[in-house]
Amino acid sequence: MHSEISKLIKRSEGSKEGKISWRGFLRHAGLLGVSLVYAQTLLFGVPQLSTAAEKVTLHWYNPHGAPTFLPHWEKIISDFEAAHPEIKISNDIVGWGDIFTKLAADVFAGTLPDMTTLGMDGVVGFHTTGVAVETDPVITALESDGVIFNPSVLKQVELDGKHYGVPRYVTYGGITYRKDWFEEAGIELAGTQDKFQYTWDEYADISEKLHNPPERYAFAAPWGDYNGVKYVWNFFLGNGITVLAEDGTLNWDKNKKNIKETYEFIIDIVQKYSTPGSATYVADDVHTAFSKGRVAMAYGEGDGHLVLNENPPDWMKDGPGAHLGFMANPYKSTPKGGMYGGGVGFILFDAGHIQETYEWIRFFMQDDNLIESIWPYRVMVTPATLTAQKSKKFTEDSVVIAWKSVLDQMALAARENPISTAAAFWGPIELGQEIEFSGILEGVVQKVLAGDASLDDAMADAKRRLEDIIKG
C-alpha cells in the first residue's frame, strides 16, 4: 500500500495540471467512502494521549522558512517554552510548494503533525477528509482573553456551525498601481470610497492611456506560475461566475457565455498591454518589472510590496504613499462580486496532543506574538484579529505608517469586495481539487497566449478535464 501511495505522491509532484485528486488518493488507497480518521485507527491504532508528566513535542509544519522569519519564530517559541516547560515546539519548515504533498503522504502514513500553517481555504478539504480538529475551544479561550477576530475572516473557517481553523493574517488579491502616473494622466483613482473599482471598459481605456512601449507598459501578471489563476478568479467573480454549483456539479454550460467573454477580455488585455514575455512571467518577474518602473499596474497579493520595501527603487525614495495605490479587480456584470484572498493560519490535527496544541495557539495568537509572527509581511497583510490590528505595536510601527495609505486601500478592498477563498469560488471540493482546477483554468489562458490552441478548443478541453475530476 505504501509503495502505491509513493507512486501517487511522485505523480503529483509534476506540473500543476498533473496533480492527482484526493478522490484518486482515496480510491487507490482503498479507502474511498471510509472516514480517514476511522481508517487511520484501523491501520495504525488509536492515538495515545500524553500524560501530564510527559514532556510533549508539538510538530508544526511551517511554510514561512525565509531567513527574515527565523528570528521571529525563535522569539515566539522560546517565550512559549519558557512559560510552558512541559511543551516543546518543533518548527518543521515545509515550503509552500511541498506542503500539500507532504500532508497527503502523512494522512496515509498516520503521521500528521499536530498543526500546519496553510491558507484557510484548505479547511474545507481537511474537514471533508475527516482529519481537521475543531478549534472552537481555543477560539473561545482567546475571546475570553479579549482577542477579537475579524468576523469575516473567522467565517472562512466555519463549517456546519463549528470552526476548523484559526486565522493568523489576511491576504488580498488585487492590483497595485502607480498612483503618481494615474494622477499625471488625469485618471480618477480607484480603491477609494468615491471610486471603489473600475469597469472592464474603464480598465481597457486606462490601459490604452498608460501604455507607452517600450518605455512603459500598462500591465503585468504572473501567467507562468500558479498565481495566474488568482487573476482569472477575480475576473470570473467580477462577471458573476463560480466554477461549481452548490450541489457540486459543474457550472460551465450555464456560465459558458460569461466564461468565454471573460477569457476574451483577459487575453486581449494581456496581448495588447502587457510587457513582452509576460505570458511566461512568474511572480518575481512581475515584481521586477514594476520595481524598475516598466509597468503601471501589477497583479498580486501585495507580495510585490515586500520587494519595494526591502529595496526601494529610486522613484520611491520619498516613500510609497505618494506613488502607490491598491484596488480590486475591474468588473463586468457584478460589482463587488468578490476577490481572491483570505486568511492564512493554523489547521489542527489529532496527533495525540490536542490540549497542548490549544495552549500553543492561545499563546501564539496574543496580540504581540501574532504581530511578531507577521512582521516581515506587514506591508502586504493585516492581522486576522482586530485587537492586533489596532494595537500600538502595529499601528505605531514606522514601516506600517509609511505604507498606511496602501494598507488602508487593501483593507477597504477586503471590506467592500468580500474575500473569496477556494471554498467559496470552487464550491464543495475535496482536498487538493482546487490545485487541479487552478491549473486547468489558468491553462486556458496559457494555451491561447502560447498559440497552442484556440480559445474555443482550450475551453472545451478545460470543461472535459474538470468533468473528469468531478466524476473521479
Buried (B, 14 or more C-beta within 10 A) or exposed (E): EEEEBEEBBEEBEEEBBEBBBBBBBBBBBEBEEEEBBEBBEEBEEEBEEBEEEEEBBBBBBBBBBEEEBBEBBEBBBEBBBEEBEEBBBEBEBBEEEEBBBBBBBBBBBBEBBBBBBBBBBBBBBBBBBBBBBBBEBBBEBBEEEEBBBBEBBBBBBEBEEEBBBBBBBBBBBBBBBBBBBBBEEEBEBBBBEEEBBBBBEBBBEBBEBBBEEEEBBBBBBBBBBBBBBBBBBBBBBBBBBBBBEEEEBBBBEEBEEBBBBBBEBBBEBBEBBBBEEBBEBBBBBBBBBBBEBBBBBBBBBBBBBBBBBEEBEEBBEEEBBEBBBBBBBBBBBBBBBBBBBBBBBBBBBBBBBBEBBBBBBBBBBBBEBBBBBBBBBBBBBBBBBBBBBEBEBBEEBEEBEBBEBBBBBBBBBBEBBBBBBBBBBBBBBBBBBBBBBBBBBBBBBBBBBEEEBEBEEBBBBBBEBBEEBBEE
